[in-house]
């Protein structure tokens, strides 16, 4: 297997990104892959792509999108005004999980955060994702906080 190449996502990557989001046994049911894509995906992509504090990344192997993640940079007053780097929407094709692609993707995201001067990266993952929890711990993330979520609908 070739190593993935990571780059900023383009609009034409959107169907593959949505397919990766749907290729998820925990939250895939929320997504609507296929063509035509829901306009809400296009609007969200445009908002992310036009915001200098957001970057949507894809990983390609032999020209095929096999991984994705989003990083958001947020200013904070804590840590003497340090910026936070928040990683979201991490997905690797189910056919390539446990092959090192996720570790390379997270390393790429950490490098983006370093380049922006962020002292750390943070992420959340759903409680049922036990394998993901073990993965993040193995690559150096500490379970340092307790997160909460409230649905607004």
Secondary structure, DSSP 8 states (H G I E B T S, - for coil): ----EEEE--GGGHHHHHHHHHS-TTTGGG---SSS--HHHHHHHHHHHH-TTEEEEEEEETTEEEEEEEEEEEE-SHHHH-EEEEEEEEEE-TTTTTTTHHHHHHHHHHHHHHHTT-S-EEE---TT-HHHHHHHHHTT-------------
